[in-house]
Amino acid sequence: MKLSDNRANAVREYLVSQGVNSAAVTSQGFGKSMPVADNATAAGRQQNRRVELVVSGEILGTSLTETRTTRTIITKP
């Protein structure tokens, strides 16, 4: 769980360092509670080492008439 929290916080800190408003960014680690693959294999564990970003609301200063959500999965080898 600690590793998951650290990974999520590292991404949050990077986004804030790049100019994203810190009040607009939250992070949460899920540990073993939300795997996308089987942790019994090295390949599955690699797939589970990921960060998911949820982006919603105003994008690049343009107000949206309807909220859109995009999920991006970043996997570290």
C-alpha positions in Angstrom: 0.0 0.0 0.0 2.8 2.4 0.8 4.4 1.8 -2.6 1.1 2.5 -4.3 0.7 5.7 -2.3 4.2 6.8 -3.1 3.7 6.2 -6.8 0.4 8.2 -6.8 2.0 11.1 -4.8 5.0 11.2 -7.2 2.8 11.8 -10.1 0.8 14.4 -8.2 4.0 16.2 -7.3 5.2 16.1 -10.9 2.0 17.6 -12.2 2.2 20.4 -9.5 5.8 21.1 -10.4 4.7 21.5 -14.0 2.2 24.3 -13.1 -1.0 22.4 -12.4 -2.8 24.0 -9.4 -2.1 21.8 -6.4 -5.7 22.3 -5.1 -7.0 20.7 -8.4 -4.9 17.5 -8.1 -5.5 14.7 -5.7 -3.8 11.3 -5.4 -4.8 8.0 -4.0 -3.0 4.7 -3.9 -5.1 1.5 -4.0 -2.4 -1.1 -3.3 -3.6 -4.7 -4.0 -7.3 -3.7 -3.9 -7.7 -2.9 -7.6 -5.4 -5.1 -9.8 -5.9 -5.2 -13.5 -3.9 -8.5 -13.9 -3.0 -11.5 -11.8 -0.2 -10.8 -9.3 0.9 -14.5 -9.5 3.1 -13.7 -12.5 5.9 -11.2 -13.1 4.0 -9.9 -16.2 0.8 -9.4 -14.2 2.7 -7.6 -11.4 4.2 -5.3 -14.0 0.8 -4.5 -15.4 -0.4 -3.6 -11.9 2.4 -1.1 -11.4 0.5 1.7 -13.0 -1.0 5.2 -12.5 -4.4 6.0 -13.7 -5.3 9.7 -14.3 -8.8 11.0 -14.4 -9.2 14.3 -16.1 -12.5 16.2 -15.9 -13.9 19.7 -16.0 -12.3 22.6 -17.7 -9.5 21.7 -20.1 -6.9 24.3 -21.2 -9.1 27.1 -20.0 -12.0 26.2 -22.3 -15.3 25.7 -20.5 -17.0 22.5 -21.5 -20.8 22.3 -21.8 -20.8 18.7 -20.6 -18.2 17.0 -18.4 -15.9 14.6 -20.2 -13.7 12.1 -18.4 -10.5 10.5 -19.8 -8.6 7.7 -18.1 -4.9 7.2 -19.0 -2.9 4.3 -17.7 0.8 4.8 -17.5 2.8 1.6 -16.9 6.4 1.6 -15.7 8.6 -1.3 -16.9 
